[in-house]
Amino acid sequence: MVLDKINPLLKQLQFNRSEVEIYKLLLRKGEMTVKEIAEELQLSTRIVRERLKRLVKEGIVGRKLIERGWIGYVYYAENPNKVAQAIKRKLLEVAGRIDSFG
């Protein structure tokens, strides 16, 4: 059935509450580490890492390697216009997949 094939594609377009909160926090505060994000949002570092992995993959959040006495990553919110373009690309990709079901 076509609906069974479409549902997983549509789920790819959804962002959960913590992903949205992470993006909003980074927009507001700028560059932050996983630990800083976790403390601010009262989430575990494991959850924050999982969410950031997806957000980076989708082009919503960026990361860069830094050295502050230690080497690690800081994360930052991508420009909202860039995010809108990334979401639009994803929508077009999903629409193309749905067309192939027909």
Buried (B, 14 or more C-beta within 10 A) or exposed (E): EEEEEBEEBEEEEEBEEBBEBBBEBBBEEEBBBBEBBBEBBEBEEEBBBBBBEBBBEBBBBBBEEEEEEEEEBBBBBBEEEEBEEBBEEBEEEBEEBBEEEE
